Amino acid sequence: MSNCSDDFPTTDVFYSEISEDVPIIVFLAVASVLAISSLAIYVEELFFIHKHYQTGDQRAWKITVLLGLYPVVCIMSLISVLVPTSSTLMTLMSACYISFCIYIFIMMTIECYGGPDKMIGTLADDKVILNTPPCCCCLCCILKPITLTRKSLKTFEILAMQVMFVRPIVLFIAAVMWTDGRYNNKISVDEPYVYITVVSAISTLLSMYGLIVIFRASRLHLKHYHLALKFVPLQATIILVNLQRLVFSILAERDIPECIGSRGSRVRGENLHNALLVVETFLLCLLARKGYRTQSPDSDEILEDTTVAYTNDYGTNHTL
């Protein structure tokens, strides 16, 4: 393989180049430990869910899926670092899982109200703010607060959930083009990468907008569910996976980070992005665990039919 190539190196080339680079070897070892730890935390959470939720409980499998996001992205990112040529495939798998988690989070939020009708009834006296990031914070004069209706709720659901179909499709196209050598991470009007990235970014932004609108309308009414602690790790994962990759792609246009051996700036940027994701998603894994396993307040507002609680040896109520 030629020096400073934009093609991902095979494992033979990659490991021969880093065989004497002690810092990289140490980091790879630490990253592997973090990925295994995130998986161990997830397994422990599965035991907790199995113990405190009844078999067949719909909330249990939704929480299982959402908590699985962080070890999945962490492990996929680690594989991308250890086997550079798998980066495109791992990105596709992570994107599909993230998209599905957005759908699950919306469904879980609505179920916390007891269904769409009860959600609309609860928010009937509230004004839902529409000028929220990431899409519409600059349109405050146009997008006025509205009263939530079944139609507007369905609109926000569609905005949030369309990413579950759009991103996997465009990334699948990218993966197919990559196998044919036609997909390169170059910012140029002649490259498919630009158009695929634009469509993927627009889909992600619209999804985050719908998700944030529903979250901001619900965070006070569902405060006893610790909705913010559940939402923040999900939002952070979406931002890091997409925005961080875009930043490294832009930096690569200026040869940052610099070329080393066969690895050009684009390849090294992708490797650094995935390496950072391993650390970041491990930390988000810990935050998500806290969000789904925090002490619940003693409040009469907690709906007994939609909250699963247990009592530990010290008599303290907890909820997922």
C-alpha positions in Angstrom: 0.0 0.0 0.0 1.3 3.5 -0.9 2.2 6.0 1.7 -0.5 8.5 2.8 -3.3 6.6 1.2 -7.0 7.3 1.7 -7.7 3.6 1.6 -8.1 1.8 4.9 -5.1 -0.4 5.5 -5.5 -4.2 6.1 -4.7 -5.5 9.5 -1.3 -6.8 8.2 -0.2 -3.4 7.2 -1.8 -1.6 10.1 -0.3 -3.8 12.8 3.2 -3.8 11.2 3.1 0.0 11.3 2.1 0.3 15.0 4.1 -2.7 16.3 6.7 -0.4 17.9 4.3 2.5 18.8 3.9 1.9 22.5 1.3 4.7 23.1 -1.1 3.3 20.4 -0.7 -0.2 21.7 -1.4 0.9 25.3 -4.5 2.8 24.1 -5.8 -0.2 22.1 -5.4 -2.3 25.3 -7.3 0.3 27.4 -10.0 0.7 24.7 -10.5 -3.0 24.7 -10.9 -3.0 28.5 -13.4 -0.2 28.2 -15.4 -2.0 25.6 -15.5 -5.2 27.6 -16.5 -3.2 30.7 -19.4 -1.6 28.9 -20.6 -5.0 27.8 -20.2 -6.3 31.4 -22.2 -3.4 32.7 -24.9 -4.1 30.1 -25.1 -7.8 31.2 -25.5 -6.7 34.8 -28.3 -4.4 33.7 -30.0 -7.3 32.0 -30.0 -9.2 35.2 -31.4 -6.2 37.0 -34.2 -5.9 34.4 -35.0 -9.6 34.5 -35.2 -9.5 38.3 -37.5 -6.4 38.7 -39.7 -6.7 35.6 -42.3 -9.3 34.8 -41.8 -11.6 31.9 -43.3 -10.1 28.7 -43.4 -6.6 30.1 -43.1 -4.3 27.1 -41.1 -1.7 29.1 -38.4 -4.2 29.9 -37.4 -4.9 26.3 -37.6 -1.2 25.4 -35.1 -0.4 28.2 -33.0 -3.4 27.2 -32.7 -2.0 23.6 -31.9 1.6 24.8 -29.3 0.4 27.3 -27.7 -1.8 24.6 -27.0 1.3 22.5 -23.8 2.2 24.3 -22.0 -1.2 24.3 -23.0 -1.6 20.7 -21.5 1.7 19.5 -18.5 1.2 21.8 -17.8 -2.3 20.5 -18.5 -1.3 16.8 -16.1 1.6 17.2 -13.4 -0.6 18.8 -13.7 -3.1 15.9 -13.3 -0.2 13.4 -10.1 0.7 15.2 -8.7 -2.8 15.4 -9.8 -3.7 11.8 -9.7 -0.4 9.8 -11.2 -1.9 6.7 -14.4 -2.7 8.6 -15.1 1.0 9.4 -17.8 1.5 6.8 -19.6 -1.7 7.8 -19.4 -0.9 11.5 -20.7 2.7 10.8 -23.7 1.2 9.0 -24.5 -1.2 11.9 -24.2 1.6 14.5 -26.4 3.9 12.5 -29.1 1.3 12.2 -29.1 0.6 15.9 -29.1 4.4 16.8 -32.1 4.9 14.5 -34.0 2.1 16.1 -33.3 3.5 19.6 -34.8 6.9 18.6 -38.0 5.1 17.7 -38.0 3.1 20.9 -37.3 6.3 23.0 -40.3 8.1 21.4 -42.6 5.1 22.1 -41.4 4.8 25.7 -42.0 8.5 26.3 -45.5 8.3 25.0 -46.2 5.1 27.0 -45.1 7.0 30.2 -48.2 9.1 29.7 -50.4 6.1 29.2 -50.7 6.5 25.4 -51.1 9.3 22.8 -54.6 10.3 24.0 -53.5 10.7 27.6 -50.3 12.6 26.5 -52.4 15.1 24.5 -54.8 15.5 27.4 -51.9 16.1 29.9 -50.3 18.7 27.6 -53.7 20.3 26.6 -53.0 23.4 28.8 -49.3 23.7 27.8 -47.8 25.4 24.8 -45.3 23.2 23.0 -42.2 25.3 22.0 -41.1 24.7 18.4 -38.1 27.0 18.0 -35.7 24.5 19.5 -32.3 23.3 18.3 -30.9 21.9 16.2 -33.0 23.0 13.2 -35.3 25.9 14.2 -33.7 27.9 17.0 -33.2 30.8 14.5 -36.9 30.8 13.4 -38.3 32.0 16.7 -40.4 34.7 14.8 -42.0 32.1 12.5 -42.5 29.0 14.7 -44.8 30.0 17.5 -45.6 27.7 20.4 -48.6 25.5 19.7 -51.1 23.3 21.6 -50.3 19.7 21.0 -52.9 17.8 18.9 -53.0 14.3 17.6 -51.9 15.6 14.2 -49.0 17.6 15.5 -47.9 14.8 17.7 -47.9 12.5 14.7 -45.8 15.0 12.8 -43.2 15.1 15.5 -43.2 11.3 15.6 -42.6 11.1 11.9 -39.8 13.6 12.0 -38.1 11.7 14.8 -38.7 8.2 13.3 -37.9 8.9 9.6 -34.2 8.5 10.4 -34.9 4.8 11.2 -35.4 4.3 7.5 -33.5 7.1 5.7 -30.0 6.7 7.3 -29.7 2.9 7.0 -30.7 3.2 3.4 -28.2 5.9 2.5 -25.5 4.2 4.5 -26.3 0.9 2.8 -25.8 2.6 -0.5 -22.5 4.0 0.8 -21.4 0.5 1.8 -22.2 -0.9 -1.6 -20.3 1.9 -3.3 -17.4 1.4 -0.9 -17.1 -2.3 -1.9 -16.8 -1.0 -5.6 -14.2 1.5 -4.6 -16.4 4.5 -5.4 -17.0 5.8 -1.9 -14.2 8.0 -0.6 -14.3 10.4 2.4 -13.5 13.4 0.2 -15.3 16.7 0.3 -15.9 17.4 -3.4 -18.9 17.9 -5.6 -17.8 14.9 -7.7 -17.8 12.6 -4.8 -20.9 10.6 -3.6 -19.6 11.0 -0.1 -20.8 14.6 0.0 -24.4 13.9 -1.1 -24.7 10.9 1.1 -23.4 12.9 4.1 -25.8 15.8 3.4 -28.9 13.5 3.2 -27.8 11.6 6.3 -27.1 14.9 8.2 -30.5 16.4 7.2 -32.3 13.2 8.3 -30.4 13.2 11.6 -31.1 16.9 12.3 -34.9 16.5 11.6 -35.0 13.4 13.8 -33.2 15.2 16.6 -35.6 18.1 16.2 -38.7 15.9 16.6 -37.1 14.1 19.5 -36.2 17.3 21.3 -39.6 18.9 20.8 -41.3 15.8 22.4 -38.7 15.7 25.2 -38.9 19.4 26.1 -42.7 19.1 26.2 -42.5 16.1 28.5 -39.6 16.7 30.8 -41.6 18.5 33.5 -44.6 16.2 33.4 -42.4 13.1 33.4 -39.8 14.4 35.8 -40.4 11.6 38.2 -39.2 9.2 35.4 -35.8 11.0 35.3 -36.5 11.6 31.6 -33.5 14.0 31.2 -31.0 11.4 32.5 -32.4 8.9 29.9 -32.5 11.5 27.1 -29.1 13.1 27.5 -26.9 10.0 26.8 -29.0 9.2 23.7 -28.7 12.7 22.4 -25.0 12.9 23.1 -24.4 9.6 21.3 -26.2 10.9 18.2 -24.2 14.1 18.2 -20.9 12.5 18.8 -21.4 9.8 16.1 -22.4 12.3 13.5 -20.8 15.7 14.3 -17.5 14.3 15.5 -17.0 12.4 12.2 -17.9 15.5 10.2 -15.3 17.6 12.1 -12.6 15.0 11.4 -13.6 14.9 7.7 -13.2 18.7 7.5 -9.9 18.6 9.3 -8.6 16.0 6.9 -9.1 18.5 4.1 -6.3 20.4 5.8 -4.2 17.3 6.3 -5.0 17.2 10.0 -4.0 14.8 11.6 -0.8 14.4 9.5 -0.1 11.4 7.5 1.8 8.5 9.1 3.0 5.6 7.0 0.3 4.2 4.7 -2.4 6.0 6.7 -3.4 9.4 5.2 -5.2 12.1 7.1 -8.7 10.8 6.3 -7.8 7.3 7.5 -6.2 8.6 10.7 -9.1 11.0 11.3 -11.6 8.1 11.0 -9.4 6.0 13.4 -9.2 8.9 15.9 -13.0 9.4 15.7 -13.7 5.7 16.4 -11.1 5.7 19.2 -12.7 8.6 20.9 -16.1 7.0 20.5 -14.9 4.0 22.5 -14.1 6.3 25.5 -17.1 8.5 25.1 -19.7 5.8 24.8 -18.3 4.0 27.8 -18.8 7.2 29.9 -22.3 7.6 28.4 -23.0 4.0 29.3 -22.4 4.8 33.0 -24.6 7.9 32.7 -27.4 5.9 31.1 -27.2 3.3 33.8 -27.7 6.0 36.4 -30.7 7.4 34.3 -32.5 4.0 34.3 -31.6 3.1 37.8 -32.0 6.2 40.0 -33.8 6.8 43.2 -37.4 7.8 42.6 -38.9 10.6 44.6 -41.8 9.9 47.0 -44.5 11.5 45.0 -48.2 10.8 44.6 -47.8 11.9 40.9 -46.0 8.7 40.0 -48.3 6.5 38.0 -48.3 3.1 39.7 -49.5 1.3 36.5 -46.5 2.6 34.5 -43.7 2.6 37.0 -41.8 -0.5 38.2 -40.3 0.0 41.6 -38.5 -2.2 44.1 -37.3 -1.9 47.6 -33.7 -2.7 48.6 -32.4 -3.9 51.9 -32.4 -0.3 53.2 -36.0 0.4 52.3 -35.2 2.8 49.5 -37.5 2.9 46.4 -35.8 2.8 43.1 -37.1 2.8 39.5 -35.9 2.1 36.0 
